[in-house]
Amino acid sequence: MPDNLKTGVTKHTSKELVLNKTYEEFARHYGFVIMLARVRSPRDKASVESSVNHVSTWITVALRNVKCLSIQEINQEFAKRLEELDQRPFTKREGSRWSAFREEKQFALSPLPAHPYVLSEWRRAKVQPDYHVSVRSMFYSVPFD
C-alpha cells in the first residue's frame, strides 16, 4: 500500500482515482493491484516502513568502514550483510526472517513473467491538418477519423 506518490498518481479524490499510465501498465505486467493509502491517513501505511528503516540502518552501520571501488563490490557487500541479517535469530520467537519467509509467505508468491517490463512513454499529441503527429521531431500518420 504505497503513498499517493506524485509520479504514480495523476489524481486521487474521494470519487476518482487516476493512475499514471506507465505505473498502471507496470502493475498489470507483474500482476499486482495498486491500493493507495488514503490522503492524510498515516495509519494506512504498512508496517513495512519500519522494517525497511531497520534493514537500511543495520546495513549502513555494518558497511560504514568498508571501502569499495566498484558497484559490484558494493552489491556483494550488501548481499552478504543482508544474508547475515536474514539468518539472525529472532529475539522473541523461534526462527529467523528467512525461515519465517519460507514458512509463511513464499507459498503465496507467483513466478515472475517470462519477459521483464519494458518502459513505455505516453504523450499527448495534436493531430495536424495533414493527419500526422510529431513525436521527437519524427512525423507519424494517423487515421483521418
The first five atom37 places (N, CA, C, CB, O) and aatype in JSON, in Angstrom:
{
  "aatype": [12, 14, 3, 2, 10, 11, 16, 7, 19, 16, 11, 8, 16, 15, 11, 6, 10, 19, 10, 2, 11, 16, 18, 6, 6, 13, 0, 1, 8, 18, 7, 13, 19, 9, 12, 10, 0, 1, 19, 1, 15, 14, 1, 3, 11, 0, 15, 19, 6, 15, 15, 19, 2, 8, 19, 15, 16, 17, 9, 16, 19, 0, 10, 1, 2, 19, 11, 4, 10, 15, 9, 5, 6, 9, 2, 5, 6, 13, 0, 11, 1, 10, 6, 6, 10, 3, 5, 1, 14, 13, 16, 11, 1, 6, 7, 15, 1, 17, 15, 0, 13, 1, 6, 6, 11, 5, 13, 0, 10, 15, 14, 10, 14, 0, 8, 14, 18, 19, 10, 15, 6, 17, 1, 1, 0, 11, 19, 5, 14, 3, 18, 8, 19, 15, 19, 1, 15, 12, 13, 18, 15, 19, 14, 13, 3],
  "atom_mask": [
    [1, 1, 1, 1, 1],
    [1, 1, 1, 1, 1],
    [1, 1, 1, 1, 1],
    [1, 1, 1, 1, 1],
    [1, 1, 1, 1, 1],
    [1, 1, 1, 1, 1],
    [1, 1, 1, 1, 1],
    [1, 1, 1, 0, 1],
    [1, 1, 1, 1, 1],
    [1, 1, 1, 1, 1],
    [1, 1, 1, 1, 1],
    [1, 1, 1, 1, 1],
    [1, 1, 1, 1, 1],
    [1, 1, 1, 1, 1],
    [1, 1, 1, 1, 1],
    [1, 1, 1, 1, 1],
    [1, 1, 1, 1, 1],
    [1, 1, 1, 1, 1],
    [1, 1, 1, 1, 1],
    [1, 1, 1, 1, 1],
    [1, 1, 1, 1, 1],
    [1, 1, 1, 1, 1],
    [1, 1, 1, 1, 1],
    [1, 1, 1, 1, 1],
    [1, 1, 1, 1, 1],
    [1, 1, 1, 1, 1],
    [1, 1, 1, 1, 1],
    [1, 1, 1, 1, 1],
    [1, 1, 1, 1, 1],
    [1, 1, 1, 1, 1],
    [1, 1, 1, 0, 1],
    [1, 1, 1, 1, 1],
    [1, 1, 1, 1, 1],
    [1, 1, 1, 1, 1],
    [1, 1, 1, 1, 1],
    [1, 1, 1, 1, 1],
    [1, 1, 1, 1, 1],
    [1, 1, 1, 1, 1],
    [1, 1, 1, 1, 1],
    [1, 1, 1, 1, 1],
    [1, 1, 1, 1, 1],
    [1, 1, 1, 1, 1],
    [1, 1, 1, 1, 1],
    [1, 1, 1, 1, 1],
    [1, 1, 1, 1, 1],
    [1, 1, 1, 1, 1],
    [1, 1, 1, 1, 1],
    [1, 1, 1, 1, 1],
    [1, 1, 1, 1, 1],
    [1, 1, 1, 1, 1],
    [1, 1, 1, 1, 1],
    [1, 1, 1, 1, 1],
    [1, 1, 1, 1, 1],
    [1, 1, 1, 1, 1],
    [1, 1, 1, 1, 1],
    [1, 1, 1, 1, 1],
    [1, 1, 1, 1, 1],
    [1, 1, 1, 1, 1],
    [1, 1, 1, 1, 1],
    [1, 1, 1, 1, 1],
    [1, 1, 1, 1, 1],
    [1, 1, 1, 1, 1],
    [1, 1, 1, 1, 1],
    [1, 1, 1, 1, 1],
    [1, 1, 1, 1, 1],
    [1, 1, 1, 1, 1],
    [1, 1, 1, 1, 1],
    [1, 1, 1, 1, 1],
    [1, 1, 1, 1, 1],
    [1, 1, 1, 1, 1],
    [1, 1, 1, 1, 1],
    [1, 1, 1, 1, 1],
    [1, 1, 1, 1, 1],
    [1, 1, 1, 1, 1],
    [1, 1, 1, 1, 1],
    [1, 1, 1, 1, 1],
    [1, 1, 1, 1, 1],
    [1, 1, 1, 1, 1],
    [1, 1, 1, 1, 1],
    [1, 1, 1, 1, 1],
    [1, 1, 1, 1, 1],
    [1, 1, 1, 1, 1],
    [1, 1, 1, 1, 1],
    [1, 1, 1, 1, 1],
    [1, 1, 1, 1, 1],
    [1, 1, 1, 1, 1],
    [1, 1, 1, 1, 1],
    [1, 1, 1, 1, 1],
    [1, 1, 1, 1, 1],
    [1, 1, 1, 1, 1],
    [1, 1, 1, 1, 1],
    [1, 1, 1, 1, 1],
    [1, 1, 1, 1, 1],
    [1, 1, 1, 1, 1],
    [1, 1, 1, 0, 1],
    [1, 1, 1, 1, 1],
    [1, 1, 1, 1, 1],
    [1, 1, 1, 1, 1],
    [1, 1, 1, 1, 1],
    [1, 1, 1, 1, 1],
    [1, 1, 1, 1, 1],
    [1, 1, 1, 1, 1],
    [1, 1, 1, 1, 1],
    [1, 1, 1, 1, 1],
    [1, 1, 1, 1, 1],
    [1, 1, 1, 1, 1],
    [1, 1, 1, 1, 1],
    [1, 1, 1, 1, 1],
    [1, 1, 1, 1, 1],
    [1, 1, 1, 1, 1],
    [1, 1, 1, 1, 1],
    [1, 1, 1, 1, 1],
    [1, 1, 1, 1, 1],
    [1, 1, 1, 1, 1],
    [1, 1, 1, 1, 1],
    [1, 1, 1, 1, 1],
    [1, 1, 1, 1, 1],
    [1, 1, 1, 1, 1],
    [1, 1, 1, 1, 1],
    [1, 1, 1, 1, 1],
    [1, 1, 1, 1, 1],
    [1, 1, 1, 1, 1],
    [1, 1, 1, 1, 1],
    [1, 1, 1, 1, 1],
    [1, 1, 1, 1, 1],
    [1, 1, 1, 1, 1],
    [1, 1, 1, 1, 1],
    [1, 1, 1, 1, 1],
    [1, 1, 1, 1, 1],
    [1, 1, 1, 1, 1],
    [1, 1, 1, 1, 1],
    [1, 1, 1, 1, 1],
    [1, 1, 1, 1, 1],
    [1, 1, 1, 1, 1],
    [1, 1, 1, 1, 1],
    [1, 1, 1, 1, 1],
    [1, 1, 1, 1, 1],
    [1, 1, 1, 1, 1],
    [1, 1, 1, 1, 1],
    [1, 1, 1, 1, 1],
    [1, 1, 1, 1, 1],
    [1, 1, 1, 1, 1],
    [1, 1, 1, 1, 1],
    [1, 1, 1, 1, 1],
    [1, 1, 1, 1, 1]
  ],
  "atom_positions": [
    [[0.85, -1.17, 0.0], [0.0, 0.0, 0.0], [0.9, 1.23, 0.0], [-0.97, 0.0, 1.23], [1.31, 1.7, 1.06]],
    [[1.2, 1.77, -1.18], [2.08, 2.93, -1.26], [1.35, 4.23, -0.94], [2.71, 3.02, -2.63], [0.12, 4.28, -0.88]],
    [[2.14, 5.27, -0.75], [1.59, 6.62, -0.61], [0.97, 7.03, -1.93], [2.68, 7.63, -0.16], [1.02, 6.3, -2.92]],
    [[0.39, 8.21, -1.94], [-0.11, 8.8, -3.17], [1.05, 9.51, -3.87], [-1.29, 9.8, -2.89], [1.06, 10.73, -4.01]],
    [[2.02, 8.73, -4.31], [3.21, 9.32, -4.9], [2.86, 10.11, -6.15], [4.23, 8.25, -5.22], [2.09, 9.65, -6.99]],
    [[3.42, 11.28, -6.25], [3.08, 12.2, -7.33], [3.4, 11.62, -8.7], [3.82, 13.51, -7.14], [2.68, 11.89, -9.66]],
    [[4.46, 10.83, -8.81], [4.82, 10.26, -10.1], [3.91, 9.1, -10.51], [6.24, 9.79, -10.07], [3.88, 8.75, -11.69]],
    [[3.19, 8.51, -9.57], [2.34, 7.37, -9.89], [0.86, 7.67, -9.94], [0.0, 0.0, 0.0], [0.1, 6.95, -10.58]],
    [[0.44, 8.74, -9.27], [-0.98, 9.08, -9.19], [-1.21, 10.43, -9.83], [-1.47, 9.07, -7.73], [-0.65, 11.44, -9.4]],
    [[-2.04, 10.45, -10.86], [-2.36, 11.7, -11.53], [-3.39, 12.49, -10.74], [-2.86, 11.44, -12.95], [-3.28, 13.7, -10.58]],
    [[-4.43, 11.77, -10.25], [-5.49, 12.43, -9.49], [-6.09, 11.42, -8.52], [-6.58, 13.0, -10.45], [-6.38, 10.29, -8.91]],
    [[-6.29, 11.83, -7.26], [-6.88, 10.95, -6.26], [-7.83, 11.76, -5.39], [-5.79, 10.26, -5.39], [-7.41, 12.52, -4.52]],
    [[-9.12, 11.58, -5.64], [-10.14, 12.22, -4.83], [-11.02, 11.12, -4.24], [-10.98, 13.23, -5.67], [-10.79, 9.94, -4.49]],
    [[-12.0, 11.51, -3.46], [-12.89, 10.5, -2.87], [-13.73, 9.79, -3.93], [-13.81, 11.15, -1.83], [-14.22, 8.69, -3.7]],
    [[-13.9, 10.43, -5.09], [-14.73, 9.84, -6.15], [-13.93, 9.25, -7.31], [-15.66, 10.88, -6.69], [-14.45, 8.43, -8.06]],
    [[-12.68, 9.66, -7.44], [-11.94, 9.28, -8.64], [-10.47, 9.02, -8.33], [-12.06, 10.37, -9.7], [-9.84, 9.73, -7.54]],
    [[-9.94, 7.98, -8.96], [-8.51, 7.67, -8.87], [-7.98, 7.51, -10.28], [-8.26, 6.38, -8.02], [-8.41, 6.62, -11.02]],
    [[-7.04, 8.35, -10.66], [-6.43, 8.28, -11.98], [-4.94, 8.0, -11.77], [-6.66, 9.59, -12.8], [-4.22, 8.82, -11.2]],
    [[-4.49, 6.83, -12.24], [-3.08, 6.45, -12.11], [-2.3, 6.86, -13.34], [-2.94, 4.95, -11.87], [-2.86, 7.0, -14.42]],
    [[-1.01, 7.05, -13.16], [-0.1, 7.26, -14.27], [-0.15, 6.02, -15.15], [1.36, 7.56, -13.77], [-0.09, 4.9, -14.64]],
    [[-0.26, 6.19, -16.47], [-0.4, 5.05, -17.39], [0.76, 4.06, -17.27], [-0.49, 5.56, -18.84], [0.54, 2.85, -17.3]],
    [[1.97, 4.57, -17.13], [3.14, 3.68, -17.02], [3.08, 2.87, -15.74], [4.44, 4.5, -17.08], [3.39, 1.68, -15.74]],
    [[2.69, 3.5, -14.65], [2.56, 2.81, -13.35], [1.49, 1.73, -13.44], [2.2, 3.82, -12.23], [1.67, 0.62, -12.92]],
    [[0.39, 2.04, -14.09], [-0.7, 1.09, -14.26], [-0.25, -0.11, -15.11], [-1.92, 1.78, -14.91], [-0.56, -1.26, -14.78]],
    [[0.47, 0.15, -16.2], [0.98, -0.94, -17.05], [1.97, -1.82, -16.29], [1.65, -0.37, -18.31], [1.95, -3.04, -16.42]],
    [[2.83, -1.19, -15.49], [3.81, -1.91, -14.69], [3.1, -2.89, -13.74], [4.68, -0.92, -13.89], [3.49, -4.05, -13.63]],
    [[2.06, -2.4, -13.06], [1.3, -3.25, -12.14], [0.61, -4.38, -12.89], [0.25, -2.42, -11.39], [0.59, -5.52, -12.41]],
    [[0.05, -4.09, -14.03], [-0.62, -5.12, -14.82], [0.38, -6.18, -15.3], [-1.34, -4.49, -16.03], [0.08, -7.38, -15.28]],
    [[1.57, -5.75, -15.72], [2.59, -6.68, -16.22], [3.02, -7.66, -15.13], [3.82, -5.9, -16.73], [3.15, -8.86, -15.39]],
    [[3.24, -7.16, -13.91], [3.7, -8.01, -12.82], [2.56, -8.6, -11.99], [4.62, -7.23, -11.93], [2.81, -9.35, -11.04]],
    [[1.33, -8.28, -12.32], [0.18, -8.92, -11.7], [-0.09, -8.52, -10.27], [0.0, 0.0, 0.0], [-0.39, -9.37, -9.44]],
    [[0.01, -7.23, -9.96], [-0.35, -6.78, -8.62], [-1.34, -5.62, -8.7], [0.9, -6.37, -7.83], [-1.45, -4.96, -9.73]],
    [[-2.03, -5.4, -7.61], [-3.04, -4.35, -7.54], [-2.47, -3.18, -6.75], [-4.35, -4.87, -6.89], [-1.83, -3.37, -5.72]],
    [[-2.71, -1.98, -7.23], [-2.24, -0.79, -6.55], [-3.37, -0.3, -5.64], [-1.81, 0.32, -7.57], [-4.39, 0.2, -6.11]],
    [[-3.17, -0.45, -4.34], [-4.13, 0.03, -3.35], [-3.44, 1.17, -2.6], [-4.61, -1.12, -2.37], [-2.58, 0.92, -1.75]],
    [[-3.82, 2.38, -2.9], [-3.14, 3.54, -2.33], [-3.63, 3.86, -0.93], [-3.33, 4.74, -3.23], [-4.79, 3.62, -0.59]],
    [[-2.74, 4.39, -0.12], [-3.12, 4.86, 1.21], [-4.03, 6.08, 1.03], [-1.86, 5.21, 2.07], [-3.87, 6.85, 0.09]],
    [[-4.97, 6.24, 1.94], [-5.84, 7.41, 1.88], [-5.03, 8.66, 2.17], [-7.02, 7.28, 2.88], [-4.06, 8.63, 2.92]],
    [[-5.44, 9.75, 1.57], [-4.76, 11.02, 1.77], [-4.87, 11.43, 3.24], [-5.34, 12.12, 0.85], [-5.95, 11.35, 3.82]],
    [[-3.77, 11.86, 3.82], [-3.68, 12.28, 5.23], [-4.15, 11.2, 6.2], [-4.49, 13.54, 5.44], [-4.77, 11.51, 7.21]],
    [[-3.86, 9.95, 5.9], [-4.19, 8.83, 6.79], [-2.95, 8.0, 7.04], [-5.33, 7.94, 6.19], [-2.76, 6.96, 6.4]],
    [[-2.09, 8.43, 7.97], [-0.81, 7.73, 8.17], [-0.98, 6.3, 8.65], [0.03, 8.49, 9.15], [-0.06, 5.49, 8.49]],
    [[-2.12, 5.96, 9.24], [-2.3, 4.58, 9.72], [-2.49, 3.6, 8.58], [-3.49, 4.51, 10.66], [-2.37, 2.39, 8.77]],
    [[-2.79, 4.11, 7.4], [-2.96, 3.23, 6.24], [-1.63, 2.65, 5.75], [-3.64, 3.99, 5.11], [-1.6, 1.61, 5.1]],
    [[-0.56, 3.33, 6.07], [0.74, 2.86, 5.6], [1.09, 1.55, 6.27], [1.83, 3.91, 5.87], [0.8, 1.33, 7.45]],
    [[1.7, 0.69, 5.52], [2.06, -0.62, 6.04], [3.18, -0.51, 7.07], [2.48, -1.56, 4.91], [3.96, 0.44, 7.06]],
    [[3.25, -1.49, 7.95], [4.3, -1.5, 8.97], [5.66, -1.82, 8.35], [3.98, -2.52, 10.08], [6.68, -1.83, 9.03]],
    [[5.65, -2.09, 7.05], [6.88, -2.43, 6.37], [7.88, -1.27, 6.41], [6.6, -2.82, 4.93], [9.09, -1.5, 6.31]],
    [[7.4, -0.05, 6.55], [8.33, 1.09, 6.56], [9.31, 1.0, 7.72], [7.56, 2.4, 6.64], [10.48, 1.35, 7.56]],
    [[8.86, 0.55, 8.87], [9.79, 0.42, 10.0], [10.79, -0.69, 9.73], [9.02, 0.14, 11.3], [11.95, -0.59, 10.12]],
    [[10.36, -1.75, 9.05], [11.29, -2.84, 8.71], [12.33, -2.37, 7.7], [10.53, -4.05, 8.14], [13.51, -2.7, 7.82]],
    [[11.89, -1.59, 6.72], [12.83, -1.05, 5.73], [13.84, -0.15, 6.42], [12.08, -0.28, 4.62], [15.03, -0.2, 6.11]],
    [[13.38, 0.68, 7.35], [14.27, 1.55, 8.1], [15.28, 0.73, 8.9], [13.46, 2.47, 9.04], [16.47, 1.06, 8.93]],
    [[14.82, -0.34, 9.55], [15.7, -1.2, 10.34], [16.77, -1.83, 9.46], [14.88, -2.3, 11.04], [17.95, -1.81, 9.8]],
    [[16.37, -2.4, 8.33], [17.31, -3.07, 7.43], [18.32, -2.07, 6.87], [16.57, -3.77, 6.28], [19.52, -2.34, 6.87]],
    [[17.84, -0.92, 6.38], [18.77, 0.04, 5.79], [19.74, 0.59, 6.83], [18.0, 1.19, 5.14], [20.92, 0.78, 6.54]],
    [[19.26, 0.84, 8.04], [20.15, 1.32, 9.1], [21.17, 0.26, 9.47], [19.35, 1.73, 10.34], [22.36, 0.56, 9.61]],
    [[20.72, -0.99, 9.62], [21.61, -2.07, 10.01], [22.71, -2.28, 8.97], [20.82, -3.37, 10.21], [23.87, -2.44, 9.33]],
    [[22.35, -2.27, 7.69], [23.34, -2.47, 6.63], [24.27, -1.27, 6.53], [22.65, -2.73, 5.27], [25.47, -1.43, 6.34]],
    [[23.72, -0.07, 6.64], [24.55, 1.13, 6.56], [25.59, 1.16, 7.68], [23.68, 2.39, 6.61], [26.75, 1.49, 7.44]],
    [[25.17, 0.83, 8.89], [26.11, 0.81, 10.02], [27.16, -0.27, 9.81], [25.35, 0.57, 11.34], [28.34, -0.06, 10.09]],
    [[26.75, -1.44, 9.31], [27.69, -2.53, 9.1], [28.72, -2.19, 8.02], [26.94, -3.81, 8.72], [29.85, -2.69, 8.05]],
    [[28.35, -1.35, 7.07], [29.25, -1.02, 5.95], [29.94, 0.33, 6.09], [28.48, -1.05, 4.65], [30.6, 0.79, 5.15]],
    [[29.79, 0.99, 7.23], [30.33, 2.35, 7.35], [31.84, 2.43, 7.19], [29.95, 2.92, 8.68], [32.34, 3.47, 6.77]],
    [[32.59, 1.38, 7.51], [34.04, 1.41, 7.39], [34.57, 0.58, 6.24], [34.66, 0.95, 8.66], [35.78, 0.4, 6.11]],
    [[33.69, 0.07, 5.41], [34.1, -0.76, 4.26], [34.33, 0.14, 3.06], [33.02, -1.84, 3.94], [33.52, 1.02, 2.77]],
    [[35.44, -0.07, 2.37], [35.75, 0.7, 1.18], [35.6, -0.18, -0.04], [37.17, 1.3, 1.25], [36.21, -1.25, -0.13]],
    [[34.79, 0.27, -0.98], [34.55, -0.48, -2.22], [34.95, 0.4, -3.4], [33.05, -0.91, -2.34], [34.77, 1.61, -3.38]],
    [[35.52, -0.24, -4.42], [35.99, 0.5, -5.58], [35.1, 0.35, -6.8], [37.38, 0.06, -5.93], [35.34, 0.98, -7.83]],
    [[34.06, -0.48, -6.7], [33.15, -0.64, -7.83], [31.75, -0.94, -7.32], [33.64, -1.76, -8.78], [31.56, -1.31, -6.16]],
    [[30.79, -0.77, -8.19], [29.4, -1.04, -7.82], [29.2, -2.54, -7.54], [28.44, -0.57, -8.95], [28.37, -2.9, -6.7]],
    [[29.95, -3.4, -8.22], [29.85, -4.84, -7.99], [30.29, -5.19, -6.56], [30.7, -5.62, -9.01], [29.66, -6.01, -5.9]],
    [[31.37, -4.56, -6.11], [31.84, -4.8, -4.74], [30.8, -4.34, -3.72], [33.18, -4.08, -4.49], [30.55, -5.03, -2.73]],
    [[30.19, -3.18, -3.95], [29.16, -2.68, -3.04], [27.99, -3.66, -3.01], [28.68, -1.28, -3.46], [27.48, -3.99, -1.94]],
    [[27.56, -4.11, -4.18], [26.43, -5.05, -4.24], [26.76, -6.36, -3.52], [26.06, -5.34, -5.7], [25.89, -6.93, -2.85]],
    [[28.0, -6.84, -3.65], [28.4, -8.07, -2.95], [28.36, -7.87, -1.44], [29.81, -8.51, -3.4], [27.89, -8.74, -0.7]],
    [[28.86, -6.73, -0.98], [28.84, -6.44, 0.46], [27.41, -6.32, 0.98], [29.61, -5.15, 0.74], [27.09, -6.84, 2.05]],
    [[26.55, -5.63, 0.22], [25.15, -5.53, 0.62], [24.51, -6.9, 0.71], [24.37, -4.65, -0.38], [23.81, -7.2, 1.68]],
    [[24.75, -7.74, -0.29], [24.15, -9.08, -0.31], [24.63, -9.9, 0.89], [24.5, -9.82, -1.62], [23.84, -10.61, 1.52]],
    [[25.92, -9.79, 1.21], [26.47, -10.51, 2.35], [25.83, -10.05, 3.66], [27.99, -10.34, 2.41], [25.45, -10.88, 4.49]],
    [[25.7, -8.73, 3.85], [25.11, -8.2, 5.08], [23.62, -8.53, 5.17], [25.31, -6.68, 5.15], [23.1, -8.81, 6.25]],
    [[22.94, -8.5, 4.05], [21.51, -8.84, 4.04], [21.3, -10.31, 4.38], [20.89, -8.53, 2.67], [20.36, -10.66, 5.1]],
    [[22.17, -11.16, 3.87], [22.12, -12.6, 4.21], [22.32, -12.79, 5.72], [23.21, -13.39, 3.42], [21.61, -13.57, 6.35]],
    [[23.29, -12.07, 6.29], [23.54, -12.15, 7.74], [22.29, -11.72, 8.52], [24.75, -11.28, 8.13], [21.89, -12.38, 9.49]],
    [[21.69, -10.62, 8.11], [20.5, -10.12, 8.81], [19.34, -11.11, 8.69], [20.09, -8.75, 8.24], [18.63, -11.35, 9.67]],
    [[19.14, -11.68, 7.51], [18.05, -12.65, 7.31], [18.24, -13.91, 8.15], [17.95, -13.02, 5.84], [17.25, -14.51, 8.58]],
    [[19.48, -14.33, 8.38], [19.75, -15.56, 9.12], [19.82, -15.35, 10.63], [21.05, -16.16, 8.63], [19.79, -16.32, 11.39]],
    [[19.9, -14.09, 11.09], [19.96, -13.81, 12.53], [18.69, -14.31, 13.21], [20.15, -12.31, 12.79], [17.59, -14.04, 12.72]],
    [[18.81, -15.01, 14.33], [17.6, -15.5, 15.01], [16.8, -14.36, 15.63], [17.98, -16.51, 16.09], [17.35, -13.35, 16.07]],
    [[15.47, -14.54, 15.66], [14.6, -13.6, 16.34], [14.9, -13.61, 17.83], [13.11, -13.93, 16.07], [15.42, -14.59, 18.35]],
    [[14.57, -12.53, 18.52], [14.79, -12.49, 19.97], [13.58, -12.98, 20.75], [15.14, -11.07, 20.4], [13.74, -13.53, 21.84]],
    [[12.37, -12.8, 20.2], [11.17, -13.15, 20.96], [10.41, -14.35, 20.41], [10.25, -11.97, 20.99], [9.36, -14.71, 20.94]],
    [[10.91, -14.98, 19.37], [10.25, -16.18, 18.84], [11.27, -17.05, 18.14], [9.1, -15.8, 17.88], [12.41, -16.64, 17.92]],
    [[10.86, -18.24, 17.78], [11.75, -19.2, 17.12], [12.0, -18.78, 15.67], [11.15, -20.62, 17.16], [11.16, -18.15, 15.03]],
    [[13.17, -19.14, 15.17], [13.48, -18.94, 13.77], [14.15, -17.61, 13.47], [0.0, 0.0, 0.0], [14.61, -16.89, 14.35]],
    [[14.19, -17.32, 12.16], [14.81, -16.1, 11.66], [13.89, -15.5, 10.6], [16.24, -16.39, 11.06], [12.83, -16.05, 10.3]],
    [[14.29, -14.36, 10.06], [13.49, -13.74, 9.0], [13.36, -14.69, 7.8], [14.11, -12.4, 8.55], [12.29, -14.81, 7.21]],
    [[14.45, -15.34, 7.46], [14.44, -16.25, 6.32], [13.51, -17.43, 6.55], [15.86, -16.75, 6.05], [12.73, -17.78, 5.66]],
    [[13.56, -18.04, 7.72], [12.68, -19.19, 7.98], [11.22, -18.74, 8.05], [13.09, -19.89, 9.3], [10.33, -19.47, 7.62]],
    [[10.96, -17.55, 8.59], [9.59, -17.04, 8.64], [9.06, -16.8, 7.22], [9.52, -15.73, 9.47], [7.9, -17.1, 6.93]],
    [[9.9, -16.26, 6.36], [9.5, -16.05, 4.96], [9.18, -17.39, 4.3], [10.62, -15.33, 4.18], [8.14, -17.52, 3.64]],
    [[10.06, -18.37, 4.47], [9.85, -19.68, 3.83], [8.56, -20.34, 4.31], [11.04, -20.59, 4.12], [7.86, -20.95, 3.5]],
    [[8.25, -20.23, 5.59], [7.08, -20.9, 6.16], [5.77, -20.14, 5.94], [7.28, -21.11, 7.62], [4.72, -20.76, 5.75]],
    [[5.82, -18.81, 5.96], [4.59, -18.03, 5.99], [4.23, -17.33, 4.69], [4.68, -17.02, 7.05], [3.05, -17.09, 4.44]],
    [[5.2, -16.99, 3.86], [4.89, -16.13, 2.71], [5.28, -16.67, 1.35], [5.54, -14.83, 2.9], [4.68, -16.3, 0.35]],
    [[6.27, -17.52, 1.28], [6.78, -17.94, -0.01], [5.73, -18.64, -0.87], [7.97, -18.85, 0.18], [5.75, -18.5, -2.09]],
    [[4.82, -19.38, -0.25], [3.8, -20.11, -0.99], [2.89, -19.18, -1.79], [2.97, -20.96, -0.04], [2.33, -19.58, -2.81]],
    [[2.73, -17.95, -1.33], [1.8, -17.02, -1.98], [2.42, -16.27, -3.16], [1.3, -16.02, -0.97], [1.7, -15.58, -3.88]],
    [[3.72, -16.41, -3.37], [4.37, -15.69, -4.46], [4.1, -16.36, -5.8], [5.88, -15.61, -4.22], [4.03, -17.58, -5.89]],
    [[3.95, -15.55, -6.83], [3.78, -16.04, -8.19], [5.13, -15.92, -8.9], [2.67, -15.25, -8.96], [5.95, -15.09, -8.52]],
    [[5.35, -16.73, -9.92], [6.61, -16.57, -10.67], [6.61, -15.26, -11.45], [6.83, -17.76, -11.63], [5.55, -14.75, -11.82]],
    [[7.78, -14.73, -11.69], [7.9, -13.51, -12.48], [7.54, -13.8, -13.93], [9.34, -12.93, -12.38], [7.67, -14.94, -14.38]],
    [[7.07, -12.8, -14.67], [6.78, -13.01, -16.09], [8.03, -13.42, -16.85], [6.19, -11.73, -16.71], [9.16, -13.17, -16.42]],
    [[7.83, -14.06, -17.99], [8.95, -14.54, -18.8], [9.82, -13.4, -19.31], [8.44, -15.36, -19.99], [11.03, -13.56, -19.46]],
    [[9.22, -12.25, -19.56], [9.96, -11.1, -20.07], [9.83, -9.93, -19.1], [9.44, -10.69, -21.49], [8.76, -9.71, -18.53]],
    [[10.91, -9.18, -18.89], [10.83, -8.03, -17.98], [9.95, -6.93, -18.56], [12.23, -7.48, -17.68], [9.71, -6.88, -19.77]],
    [[9.48, -6.06, -17.7], [8.65, -4.94, -18.13], [9.46, -3.98, -18.98], [8.04, -4.2, -16.91], [10.59, -3.64, -18.63]],
    [[8.88, -3.56, -20.09], [9.53, -2.58, -20.95], [8.82, -1.25, -20.73], [9.49, -3.02, -22.47], [7.61, -1.13, -20.92]],
    [[9.59, -0.27, -20.33], [9.04, 1.04, -20.01], [8.44, 1.69, -21.25], [10.11, 1.93, -19.41], [9.09, 1.77, -22.29]],
    [[7.21, 2.16, -21.13], [6.56, 2.86, -22.23], [6.55, 4.35, -21.94], [5.13, 2.34, -22.47], [6.72, 4.77, -20.8]],
    [[6.35, 5.12, -22.96], [6.31, 6.56, -22.81], [5.0, 7.06, -23.38], [7.53, 7.25, -23.5], [4.69, 6.8, -24.55]],
    [[4.23, 7.77, -22.57], [2.93, 8.27, -23.0], [3.02, 9.77, -23.23], [1.84, 7.95, -21.96], [3.59, 10.5, -22.43]],
    [[2.43, 10.22, -24.36], [2.41, 11.64, -24.68], [1.07, 12.01, -25.29], [3.56, 12.01, -25.65], [0.4, 11.18, -25.9]],
    [[0.69, 13.25, -25.11], [-0.47, 13.79, -25.81], [0.05, 14.49, -27.05], [-1.31, 14.77, -24.89], [1.05, 15.2, -27.01]],
    [[-0.64, 14.28, -28.15], [-0.22, 14.92, -29.39], [-1.43, 15.47, -30.12], [0.56, 13.92, -30.29], [-2.51, 14.88, -30.08]],
    [[-1.24, 16.58, -30.78], [-2.32, 17.17, -31.56], [-2.16, 16.73, -33.01], [-2.31, 18.73, -31.44], [-1.07, 16.82, -33.58]],
    [[-3.25, 16.25, -33.58], [-3.21, 15.8, -34.97], [-3.26, 17.03, -35.86], [-4.39, 14.82, -35.3], [-4.15, 17.87, -35.74]],
    [[-2.28, 17.13, -36.75], [-2.19, 18.26, -37.67], [-3.17, 18.08, -38.84], [-0.74, 18.41, -38.2], [-3.67, 16.97, -39.05]],
    [[-3.45, 19.14, -39.59], [-4.39, 19.03, -40.72], [-3.99, 17.98, -41.76], [-4.53, 20.36, -41.39], [-4.84, 17.49, -42.51]],
    [[-2.7, 17.64, -41.82], [-2.26, 16.62, -42.79], [-2.28, 15.21, -42.2], [-0.85, 16.95, -43.29], [-1.68, 14.3, -42.76]],
    [[-2.98, 15.01, -41.05], [-3.15, 13.71, -40.38], [-1.83, 13.11, -39.89], [-3.83, 12.74, -41.31], [-1.61, 11.9, -40.0]],
    [[-0.98, 13.96, -39.37], [0.29, 13.5, -38.79], [0.43, 14.05, -37.37], [1.49, 13.94, -39.67], [-0.11, 15.1, -37.04]],
    [[1.16, 13.29, -36.54], [1.55, 13.78, -35.23], [3.06, 13.79, -35.17], [0.94, 12.9, -34.08], [3.73, 12.98, -35.81]],
    [[3.6, 14.72, -34.4], [5.05, 14.84, -34.28], [5.48, 14.34, -32.9], [5.51, 16.31, -34.5], [4.98, 14.81, -31.88]],
    [[6.4, 13.38, -32.89], [6.97, 12.86, -31.65], [8.48, 12.86, -31.83], [6.43, 11.41, -31.31], [9.02, 12.17, -32.68]],
    [[9.15, 13.67, -31.0], [10.62, 13.81, -31.07], [11.1, 14.12, -32.49], [11.3, 12.54, -30.56], [12.02, 13.48, -33.0]],
    [[10.46, 15.07, -33.1], [10.8, 15.53, -34.46], [10.59, 14.47, -35.53], [12.22, 16.0, -34.5], [11.12, 14.61, -36.63]],
    [[9.86, 13.44, -35.23], [9.5, 12.42, -36.23], [8.0, 12.52, -36.46], [9.92, 10.96, -35.76], [7.24, 12.71, -35.51]],
    [[7.56, 12.39, -37.69], [6.14, 12.5, -38.01], [5.55, 11.12, -38.25], [5.93, 13.41, -39.23], [6.14, 10.29, -38.95]],
    [[4.38, 10.9, -37.67], [3.68, 9.63, -37.81], [2.27, 9.91, -38.31], [3.65, 8.84, -36.47], [1.6, 10.82, -37.81]],
    [[1.82, 9.13, -39.29], [0.47, 9.33, -39.79], [-0.54, 8.62, -38.89], [0.35, 8.83, -41.23], [-0.25, 7.61, -38.27]],
    [[-1.74, 9.2, -38.85], [-2.81, 8.66, -38.04], [-4.06, 8.55, -38.91], [-3.08, 9.55, -36.79], [-4.15, 9.22, -39.94]],
    [[-5.02, 7.71, -38.51], [-6.25, 7.61, -39.29], [-6.98, 8.96, -39.36], [-7.19, 6.53, -38.68], [-6.97, 9.72, -38.38]],
    [[-7.58, 9.26, -40.48], [-8.21, 10.57, -40.66], [-9.4, 10.8, -39.75], [-8.63, 10.72, -42.09], [-9.71, 11.94, -39.43]],
    [[-10.08, 9.72, -39.32], [-11.25, 9.92, -38.46], [-10.83, 9.97, -37.01], [-12.29, 8.83, -38.67], [-11.68, 10.14, -36.13]]
  ]
}
